[in-house]
Amino acid sequence: MGIIDPRTQGREAYERLAWRDAYEQLSAADRQAPLGADDLDRLARAAYLVGSADAATEAWERAHHTFLERGDAPSAVRCAFWLGLTLLYRGEHARGGGWLARAQHILDDAALDCAEQGYLRIPMALRAVDGGDPEAARRSFVEITEIADRFDDADLRALGRLGQGQALVAQGRVTQGVAILDETMVAVTTGEVSPVTAGIVYCAVILVCRGVFDLRRVQEWTAALSRWCAEQPDLKPFRGECLVHRSEVMQLRGEWADAMDEALQACEHQSDLPGDPVMGMALYQRAELFRLRGEFSRAESCYREAIGCGHSAQPGLALFRLAQGRLDDAAAAIRRTVGETERAKERPSVLAGCVEIELAAGAVEDAQVAVDELDKIAAGFDSSYLRAVVAYAHGSVLLAVGEPESACVALRRAWVAWHESGAPYETARVRLQLARAYRQVGDHDTAEMELEAARRVFEQLGAVPALEQVRELMGRAGRAASANPGGLTPREVEVLRLVATGASNREIADSLVISDKTVARHVSNMFTKLGVSSRAAATAYAYEHDLV
């Protein structure tokens, strides 16, 4: 059997979507003898898809010039388009803009009527969306789609319809916009478009669905994106963002351990792609999970790293300060963030955090202002997620102003919405507020049942700060401290409770914001006072004395 030429191997690998093999074989062939224009384009795409951005740029530049030399201006323009677009994605706006301008001049000089005319209209249409003129953007994308249909260009058609959907959503015509995006995704999921275009569309559609708080579609398209990435193990772009979206979905479903694994994988994956904003997203997601689990030192570190990557740490950081008991810092941060956040899709999470922090600060009127704005935003979307957020915030304010009966009605609506969404942590948080409301109306029996149900969920999730709130309401913390069981100090009782949950010394240190050495000393003193020699025995003591 003869040796297969690396050029042929590279082409075959490219067709199999084996991007690493395609990149290496085509690179090897290019070292033997310069590749032709079509193979240089393949090399550029393969390089881009394995994360070798500089190699992709060089290959597209060479492909562009080679196409021009053989008189194929449309193909040269298409290479310049992808080169310019990918440079823009990398933040190299001058170089990217220069290549797009060069492509336009070539088309103008040649007076060509071709699909590439549509590609070069895309950046201008995107600028119209970003510039606050979605109607102009929509008209441009309609024209782009018409050009795609005329030349039967599947990639251009997908990008044109993607833009139409984005523009309609930006106009507030969410139902129409999402319907177009669903149709666009059919072409992507059936393999009608190229991998680079498919990745762009996948990620953009998921971001739009997140922006309109359509959790069902976010979950559905994230699952589809996960399958698409899994079929291409060498894929570098898009995979990190996919992992972050998967982590967010898993967090909502209560799969926190898996969510943390996905977020960590995203960080590890993005470490090979310096400057990619997805790293900030991944770090913020890790910080949020650490905050909810009470691993405060790790949360602090991830919030700081996210900020270093250019990603906002709010509202998570403000809620983190609240959990630490730093109310003034939390209030100052959330008030500044509310004032600075302009994009409508980012305001609900900020306003929800604002309600929680303002109520903790006793600023009920400010909390009510935030609830009113949340309500107005929710009215513009058919989103069970937003309805749940608003109902919980409204119920919390009613509870704070001494209207527990009305609070119960609002909180029950929130419970139903979160329960239907399959969000156990959020559902348990509502139970916590319901227990407070039931106690105020004298229904102590139901309140205790709600607390017990919430406690089970928080324990399963490892939501230590929320679990402490449950215990405080149950009165066990107060009884344990006052009874001074076994001669333990209040701090040793806290350590014992965490030991009983299976927490390691490091995790206890993170939760209580003390050093590992201090935890070890507390554990040693606790063992001595209780006359036990193991964590299992200490756990048994804690349960026997109703400390957990």
C-alpha positions as CSV (number, residue, x, y, z in Angstrom):
1,M,0.0,0.0,0.0
2,G,1.4,3.4,-1.0
3,I,1.9,6.3,1.3
4,I,-1.1,8.7,1.3
5,D,-0.2,12.3,0.5
6,P,-0.7,14.6,3.5
7,R,-2.7,16.9,1.3
8,T,-5.2,14.1,0.7
9,Q,-5.2,13.1,4.3
10,G,-5.9,16.6,5.3
11,R,-8.8,17.0,3.0
12,E,-10.3,13.7,4.2
13,A,-9.8,14.7,7.9
14,Y,-11.5,18.0,7.1
15,E,-14.6,16.2,5.7
16,R,-14.7,14.0,8.8
17,L,-14.7,17.2,11.0
18,A,-11.4,15.9,12.5
19,W,-10.0,19.4,12.8
20,R,-6.7,18.6,14.5
21,D,-5.7,16.0,11.9
22,A,-6.8,18.3,9.1
23,Y,-4.7,21.2,10.5
24,E,-1.6,19.0,11.0
25,Q,-1.8,17.2,7.7
26,L,-2.5,20.3,5.6
27,S,0.3,22.1,7.5
28,A,2.6,19.2,6.6
29,A,1.5,19.3,3.0
30,D,2.1,23.1,2.9
31,R,5.6,22.6,4.1
32,Q,6.3,20.2,1.3
33,A,4.8,22.4,-1.4
34,P,2.6,25.6,-1.0
35,L,-1.1,24.7,-0.9
36,G,-3.5,26.0,-3.4
37,A,-6.2,28.5,-2.5
38,D,-9.0,26.0,-1.6
39,D,-6.7,24.0,0.6
40,L,-5.4,27.2,2.3
41,D,-9.0,28.1,3.1
42,R,-9.5,24.6,4.6
43,L,-6.3,25.0,6.6
44,A,-7.5,28.4,7.9
45,R,-10.8,27.0,9.0
46,A,-9.2,24.0,10.6
47,A,-6.7,26.2,12.4
48,Y,-9.5,28.5,13.7
49,L,-11.5,25.5,14.9
50,V,-8.6,24.1,16.9
51,G,-7.9,27.5,18.5
52,S,-4.8,28.4,16.4
53,A,-6.0,31.9,15.7
54,D,-2.7,33.3,14.4
55,A,-2.3,30.3,12.0
56,A,-5.8,30.8,10.8
57,T,-5.2,34.5,10.1
58,E,-2.0,33.7,8.1
59,A,-3.7,31.0,6.1
60,W,-6.7,33.1,5.2
61,E,-4.4,36.0,4.1
62,R,-2.6,33.6,1.8
63,A,-5.8,32.1,0.5
64,H,-7.1,35.6,-0.2
65,H,-4.1,36.5,-2.3
66,T,-4.0,33.1,-4.0
67,F,-7.7,33.4,-5.0
68,L,-7.0,36.9,-6.4
69,E,-4.0,35.6,-8.4
70,R,-6.2,33.0,-10.1
71,G,-8.9,35.6,-10.8
72,D,-11.5,34.3,-8.3
73,A,-12.5,37.6,-6.7
74,P,-15.7,36.3,-4.9
75,S,-13.7,33.6,-3.1
76,A,-11.0,36.1,-2.2
77,V,-13.6,38.4,-0.8
78,R,-15.1,35.6,1.3
79,C,-11.7,34.8,2.8
80,A,-11.3,38.5,3.6
81,F,-14.7,38.5,5.2
82,W,-14.0,35.6,7.6
83,L,-10.5,37.0,8.3
84,G,-12.0,40.4,9.2
85,L,-14.8,38.9,11.2
86,T,-12.6,36.7,13.3
87,L,-10.2,39.5,13.9
88,L,-13.1,41.6,15.2
89,Y,-14.1,38.8,17.5
90,R,-10.6,38.9,18.9
91,G,-10.8,42.6,19.6
92,E,-8.5,43.6,16.7
93,H,-10.9,46.1,15.3
94,A,-8.4,48.1,13.2
95,R,-7.1,45.0,11.3
96,G,-10.5,43.5,11.1
97,G,-12.1,46.6,9.8
98,G,-9.3,47.0,7.3
99,W,-9.8,43.5,5.8
100,L,-13.6,44.1,5.5
101,A,-12.9,47.5,3.8
102,R,-10.5,45.8,1.4
103,A,-13.1,43.1,0.5
104,Q,-15.7,45.8,-0.2
105,H,-13.3,47.7,-2.5
106,I,-12.6,44.5,-4.5
107,L,-16.3,43.9,-5.0
108,D,-16.9,47.5,-5.9
109,D,-14.1,47.6,-8.4
110,A,-15.2,44.4,-10.1
111,A,-18.9,45.3,-10.0
112,L,-19.7,41.8,-9.0
113,D,-23.2,40.5,-8.2
114,C,-22.5,37.6,-5.9
115,A,-23.4,36.1,-2.4
116,E,-20.3,37.9,-1.0
117,Q,-22.3,41.2,-1.3
118,G,-24.5,39.8,1.4
119,Y,-21.6,38.8,3.7
120,L,-20.1,42.3,3.6
121,R,-23.4,43.8,4.7
122,I,-23.4,41.8,7.9
123,P,-21.0,44.0,9.9
124,M,-23.0,47.1,9.1
125,A,-26.2,45.4,10.1
126,L,-24.7,44.3,13.4
127,R,-23.6,47.9,14.1
128,A,-27.2,49.0,13.6
129,V,-28.3,46.6,16.3
130,D,-25.6,47.7,18.7
131,G,-26.3,51.3,17.8
132,G,-29.9,51.1,18.9
133,D,-31.6,51.0,15.5
134,P,-33.0,47.4,15.3
135,E,-35.5,48.3,12.5
136,A,-32.6,49.4,10.2
137,A,-30.8,46.2,11.2
138,R,-33.8,44.1,10.5
139,R,-34.3,45.5,7.0
140,S,-30.6,44.9,6.3
141,F,-30.8,41.3,7.4
142,V,-33.9,40.8,5.3
143,E,-31.9,42.0,2.3
144,I,-29.0,39.8,3.3
145,T,-31.3,36.8,3.4
146,E,-32.8,37.6,0.0
147,I,-29.2,37.6,-1.4
148,A,-28.6,34.3,0.2
149,D,-31.8,32.8,-1.3
150,R,-30.9,34.2,-4.7
151,F,-27.5,32.5,-4.7
152,D,-28.6,29.5,-2.6
153,D,-25.9,30.1,0.1
154,A,-26.8,28.2,3.2
155,D,-24.2,29.9,5.5
156,L,-25.3,33.4,4.5
157,R,-29.0,32.4,4.8
158,A,-28.4,31.2,8.4
159,L,-26.5,34.4,9.3
160,G,-29.2,36.6,7.7
161,R,-32.0,34.9,9.6
162,L,-30.1,34.9,12.8
163,G,-29.7,38.7,12.4
164,Q,-33.4,39.1,11.7
165,G,-34.3,37.2,14.8
166,Q,-31.9,39.3,16.9
167,A,-33.3,42.5,15.5
168,L,-36.9,41.5,16.1
169,V,-36.1,40.6,19.7
170,A,-34.3,44.0,20.1
171,Q,-37.5,45.6,18.9
172,G,-39.6,43.8,21.6
173,R,-41.2,41.5,19.0
174,V,-40.0,38.5,20.9
175,T,-42.4,35.9,19.7
176,Q,-41.7,36.6,16.0
177,G,-37.9,36.8,16.6
178,V,-37.7,33.5,18.5
179,A,-39.8,31.8,15.8
180,I,-37.2,32.9,13.2
181,L,-34.4,31.7,15.4
182,D,-36.0,28.3,15.8
183,E,-36.2,28.0,12.0
184,T,-32.6,29.0,11.7
185,M,-31.6,26.4,14.2
186,V,-33.2,23.7,12.0
187,A,-30.6,24.4,9.3
188,V,-27.8,24.3,11.8
189,T,-28.8,21.1,13.6
190,T,-29.3,19.2,10.3
191,G,-25.8,20.1,9.1
192,E,-26.7,22.4,6.3
193,V,-24.1,25.1,7.3
194,S,-20.4,25.1,7.8
195,P,-18.9,24.5,11.3
196,V,-17.8,28.1,11.8
197,T,-21.2,29.4,10.9
198,A,-22.9,26.7,13.0
199,G,-20.9,27.7,16.1
200,I,-21.7,31.3,15.7
201,V,-25.4,30.6,15.3
202,Y,-25.6,28.2,18.3
203,C,-24.0,30.6,20.7
204,A,-25.9,33.6,19.5
205,V,-29.3,31.9,19.7
206,I,-28.6,30.7,23.2
207,L,-27.6,34.2,24.3
208,V,-30.8,35.6,22.8
209,C,-32.9,33.0,24.6
210,R,-31.0,33.9,27.9
211,G,-31.7,37.6,27.2
212,V,-35.5,37.0,26.9
213,F,-35.4,34.6,29.9
214,D,-36.7,31.6,27.9
215,L,-35.2,28.9,30.1
216,R,-36.9,26.0,28.1
217,R,-35.2,27.1,24.9
218,V,-31.9,27.8,26.6
219,Q,-31.9,24.2,27.9
220,E,-32.9,22.7,24.6
221,W,-30.4,24.6,22.5
222,T,-27.6,24.1,25.0
223,A,-28.2,20.3,24.9
224,A,-28.0,20.5,21.1
225,L,-24.8,22.6,21.2
226,S,-23.3,20.0,23.6
227,R,-24.0,17.2,21.2
228,W,-22.5,19.2,18.3
229,C,-19.4,19.9,20.3
230,A,-19.1,16.3,21.4
231,E,-19.1,15.2,17.7
232,Q,-15.9,17.4,17.2
233,P,-13.5,16.6,20.0
234,D,-10.8,18.9,18.6
235,L,-13.1,22.0,18.6
236,K,-11.8,24.9,20.6
237,P,-14.0,27.9,19.9
238,F,-17.6,27.6,21.1
239,R,-16.8,24.7,23.5
240,G,-16.0,27.0,26.4
241,E,-19.2,28.9,26.1
242,C,-21.1,25.7,25.8
243,L,-19.6,24.4,29.0
244,V,-20.6,27.7,30.8
245,H,-24.2,27.4,29.5
246,R,-24.3,23.7,30.6
247,S,-23.1,24.7,34.0
248,E,-25.8,27.3,34.3
249,V,-28.5,24.8,33.3
250,M,-27.2,22.2,35.8
251,Q,-27.1,24.8,38.6
252,L,-30.8,25.6,37.9
253,R,-31.7,21.9,38.0
254,G,-29.9,21.5,41.3
255,E,-27.0,19.5,39.9
256,W,-24.4,21.6,41.6
257,A,-21.5,19.2,41.6
258,D,-21.8,18.6,37.9
259,A,-22.3,22.4,37.4
260,M,-19.0,23.0,39.2
261,D,-17.2,20.4,37.1
262,E,-18.5,22.0,33.9
263,A,-17.4,25.5,35.0
264,L,-14.0,24.2,35.9
265,Q,-13.6,22.5,32.6
266,A,-14.6,25.8,30.9
267,C,-11.8,27.6,32.7
268,E,-9.3,25.0,31.8
269,H,-10.4,25.0,28.2
270,Q,-10.3,28.8,28.0
271,S,-6.8,28.9,29.4
272,D,-5.6,28.0,25.9
273,L,-7.5,31.0,24.4
274,P,-6.1,34.1,26.1
275,G,-8.3,37.2,25.9
276,D,-11.5,35.3,25.2
277,P,-14.3,36.9,27.2
278,V,-15.7,33.4,27.9
279,M,-13.1,33.0,30.6
280,G,-14.7,35.8,32.6
281,M,-18.1,34.1,32.2
282,A,-16.7,30.8,33.5
283,L,-15.0,32.4,36.5
284,Y,-18.1,34.3,37.5
285,Q,-20.1,31.0,37.2
286,R,-17.6,29.3,39.5
287,A,-17.8,32.2,42.0
288,E,-21.6,32.0,42.1
289,L,-21.5,28.3,42.9
290,F,-18.9,28.7,45.6
291,R,-21.0,31.6,47.1
292,L,-24.1,29.4,47.2
293,R,-22.2,26.5,48.8
294,G,-20.6,28.8,51.4
295,E,-17.0,28.4,50.1
296,F,-16.3,32.0,50.6
297,S,-12.6,32.2,50.1
298,R,-12.9,30.4,46.8
299,A,-15.8,32.6,45.8
300,E,-13.8,35.8,46.5
301,S,-10.9,34.5,44.4
302,C,-13.1,33.7,41.4
303,Y,-14.9,37.0,41.6
304,R,-11.6,38.8,41.5
305,E,-10.3,36.8,38.6
306,A,-13.5,37.4,36.7
307,I,-13.1,41.1,37.2
308,G,-9.5,40.8,35.9
309,C,-10.9,39.2,32.7
310,G,-13.2,42.2,32.2
311,H,-16.4,40.5,33.3
312,S,-18.7,42.1,35.8
313,A,-18.8,40.5,39.2
314,Q,-22.3,41.9,40.0
315,P,-24.8,41.2,41.4
316,G,-23.1,38.1,42.7
317,L,-20.3,40.0,44.5
318,A,-22.8,42.2,46.3
319,L,-24.8,39.2,47.4
320,F,-21.6,37.6,48.5
321,R,-20.8,40.6,50.8
322,L,-24.3,40.3,52.2
323,A,-23.7,36.7,53.0
324,Q,-20.4,37.7,54.8
325,G,-22.3,40.2,56.9
326,R,-20.8,43.2,55.1
327,L,-24.1,45.0,54.6
328,D,-22.8,48.5,53.9
329,D,-20.4,47.1,51.2
330,A,-23.2,45.1,49.7
331,A,-25.6,48.0,49.6
332,A,-23.1,50.4,48.1
333,A,-22.2,47.9,45.4
334,I,-25.7,47.0,44.4
335,R,-26.9,50.6,44.3
336,R,-24.0,51.5,42.0
337,T,-24.7,48.5,39.8
338,V,-28.4,49.4,39.5
339,G,-27.4,52.9,38.3
340,E,-24.8,51.6,35.8
341,T,-26.7,48.7,34.3
342,E,-28.4,49.9,31.1
343,R,-29.1,46.7,29.1
344,A,-32.6,45.5,29.8
345,K,-31.7,41.8,29.7
346,E,-29.1,42.4,32.5
347,R,-31.4,44.4,34.9
348,P,-33.6,41.6,36.3
349,S,-30.8,39.8,38.1
350,V,-29.4,43.1,39.3
351,L,-32.8,44.2,40.5
352,A,-33.5,40.9,42.2
353,G,-30.3,41.2,44.1
354,C,-31.1,44.8,44.9
355,V,-34.4,43.8,46.5
356,E,-32.7,41.2,48.8
357,I,-30.0,43.6,49.9
358,E,-32.2,46.7,50.4
359,L,-34.6,44.6,52.6
360,A,-31.6,43.4,54.6
361,A,-30.6,47.1,55.0
362,G,-34.2,48.1,56.0
363,A,-34.7,50.2,52.9
364,V,-38.1,48.8,52.1
365,E,-39.1,51.7,49.9
366,D,-36.0,51.3,47.7
367,A,-36.8,47.5,47.5
368,Q,-40.3,48.3,46.4
369,V,-39.0,50.6,43.6
370,A,-36.8,47.7,42.4
371,V,-39.8,45.3,42.5
372,D,-41.9,47.8,40.4
373,E,-39.3,47.9,37.7
374,L,-39.0,44.1,37.7
375,D,-42.7,43.9,37.3
376,K,-42.6,46.2,34.3
377,I,-39.8,44.2,32.7
378,A,-41.6,40.9,33.2
379,A,-44.7,42.3,31.6
380,G,-42.8,42.4,28.3
381,F,-41.9,38.8,28.3
382,D,-43.7,35.5,28.4
383,S,-41.3,34.0,30.9
384,S,-42.1,31.8,33.8
385,Y,-38.6,32.5,35.1
386,L,-39.3,36.3,35.4
387,R,-42.7,35.6,36.9
388,A,-41.1,33.6,39.6
389,V,-38.4,36.2,40.3
390,V,-41.0,39.0,40.5
391,A,-43.4,37.0,42.7
392,Y,-40.6,36.1,45.1
393,A,-39.4,39.7,45.3
394,H,-43.0,41.0,45.7
395,G,-43.7,38.5,48.5
396,S,-40.5,39.4,50.3
397,V,-41.4,43.1,50.3
398,L,-45.0,42.4,51.5
399,L,-43.5,40.3,54.3
400,A,-41.2,43.2,55.3
401,V,-44.0,45.7,55.5
402,G,-46.1,43.5,57.7
403,E,-48.6,42.0,55.2
404,P,-48.0,38.3,55.6
405,E,-51.3,37.2,54.2
406,S,-50.7,38.9,50.9
407,A,-47.0,37.7,51.0
408,C,-48.2,34.1,51.2
409,V,-50.2,34.6,48.0
410,A,-47.3,36.1,46.1
411,L,-44.8,33.5,47.4
412,R,-47.0,30.6,46.6
413,R,-47.1,31.9,43.0
414,A,-43.3,32.0,43.0
415,W,-43.1,28.5,44.4
416,V,-45.4,27.1,41.7
417,A,-43.3,28.8,38.9
418,W,-39.9,27.6,40.3
419,H,-41.3,24.1,40.9
420,E,-42.5,23.9,37.4
421,S,-39.1,25.1,36.1
422,G,-37.4,22.2,38.0
423,A,-35.3,24.6,40.1
424,P,-34.9,23.0,43.6
425,Y,-32.7,25.7,45.2
426,E,-35.0,28.6,44.2
427,T,-38.1,26.5,45.3
428,A,-36.5,25.9,48.7
429,R,-35.7,29.6,49.1
430,V,-39.4,30.4,48.6
431,R,-40.2,27.8,51.2
432,L,-38.0,29.7,53.6
433,Q,-39.9,32.9,53.1
434,L,-43.2,31.1,53.2
435,A,-42.2,29.7,56.6
436,R,-41.6,33.3,57.9
437,A,-45.0,34.4,56.5
438,Y,-46.9,31.4,58.0
439,R,-45.4,32.1,61.4
440,Q,-46.5,35.7,61.2
441,V,-50.1,34.5,60.6
442,G,-49.9,32.0,63.4
443,D,-49.7,28.8,61.2
444,H,-46.6,27.4,63.0
445,D,-47.4,23.8,62.0
446,T,-47.2,24.5,58.3
447,A,-44.2,26.8,58.8
448,E,-42.2,24.0,60.4
449,M,-43.1,21.7,57.5
450,E,-41.9,24.2,55.0
451,L,-38.7,24.6,56.9
452,E,-38.1,20.9,57.0
453,A,-38.7,20.6,53.3
454,A,-36.3,23.5,52.6
455,R,-33.7,22.0,54.9
456,R,-33.7,18.7,53.1
457,V,-33.1,20.4,49.7
458,F,-30.3,22.7,51.1
459,E,-28.6,19.7,52.7
460,Q,-28.7,17.7,49.4
461,L,-27.3,20.7,47.5
462,G,-24.7,21.6,50.1
463,A,-26.1,25.1,50.3
464,V,-24.4,25.9,53.7
465,P,-25.5,29.6,54.0
466,A,-29.1,28.8,53.2
467,L,-29.0,25.9,55.6
468,E,-27.8,28.2,58.4
469,Q,-30.9,30.4,57.8
470,V,-33.1,27.4,58.1
471,R,-31.5,26.3,61.4
472,E,-31.7,29.9,62.7
473,L,-35.4,29.9,62.0
474,M,-35.9,26.5,63.5
475,G,-34.3,27.9,66.7
476,R,-31.8,25.1,66.9
477,A,-28.7,27.3,66.7
478,G,-30.0,29.4,69.6
479,R,-30.8,26.4,71.7
480,A,-27.5,24.8,71.0
481,A,-25.5,27.9,71.9
482,S,-27.4,28.6,75.1
483,A,-27.3,25.0,76.3
484,N,-23.6,24.9,75.7
485,P,-23.7,21.1,75.0
486,G,-20.6,19.2,76.1
487,G,-19.0,22.4,77.2
488,L,-18.5,23.5,73.6
489,T,-18.0,27.2,72.8
490,P,-20.5,28.7,70.2
491,R,-17.8,28.5,67.6
492,E,-17.1,24.9,68.3
493,V,-20.8,24.2,67.9
494,E,-20.7,25.8,64.5
495,V,-17.7,23.6,63.6
496,L,-19.4,20.5,64.9
497,R,-22.5,21.2,62.7
498,L,-20.4,21.5,59.6
499,V,-18.4,18.4,60.5
500,A,-21.8,16.6,60.7
501,T,-22.6,17.7,57.1
502,G,-19.4,15.9,55.9
503,A,-17.5,19.1,55.3
504,S,-13.6,18.9,55.3
505,N,-11.5,21.2,57.4
506,R,-10.8,23.3,54.3
507,E,-14.5,23.6,53.5
508,I,-15.3,24.5,57.1
509,A,-12.6,27.2,57.0
510,D,-14.1,28.6,53.8
511,S,-17.6,28.6,55.3
512,L,-16.6,30.3,58.6
513,V,-13.9,32.5,57.0
514,I,-11.2,31.3,59.3
515,S,-7.9,29.5,58.7
516,D,-7.4,25.7,58.2
517,K,-5.2,25.7,61.3
518,T,-7.9,27.4,63.4
519,V,-10.4,24.8,62.3
520,A,-8.0,22.0,63.2
521,R,-7.7,23.4,66.7
522,H,-11.4,23.7,67.1
523,V,-11.9,20.1,66.0
524,S,-9.2,18.9,68.4
525,N,-10.8,20.8,71.3
526,M,-14.2,19.5,70.3
527,F,-13.0,15.8,70.3
528,T,-11.5,16.3,73.7
529,K,-14.6,17.9,75.3
530,L,-17.0,15.3,73.8
531,G,-14.7,12.3,74.5
532,V,-14.8,11.2,70.8
533,S,-11.9,10.2,68.5
534,S,-13.4,10.4,65.0
535,R,-15.5,12.7,62.9
536,A,-18.1,9.9,62.6
537,A,-18.5,9.8,66.4
538,A,-18.7,13.6,66.5
539,T,-21.4,13.5,63.8
540,A,-23.4,11.0,65.8
541,Y,-23.2,13.2,68.9
542,A,-24.4,16.2,66.9
543,Y,-27.5,14.2,65.8
544,E,-28.2,12.8,69.2
545,H,-28.2,16.3,70.7
546,D,-30.3,17.8,68.0
547,L,-27.5,20.1,66.8
548,V,-28.2,19.4,63.1
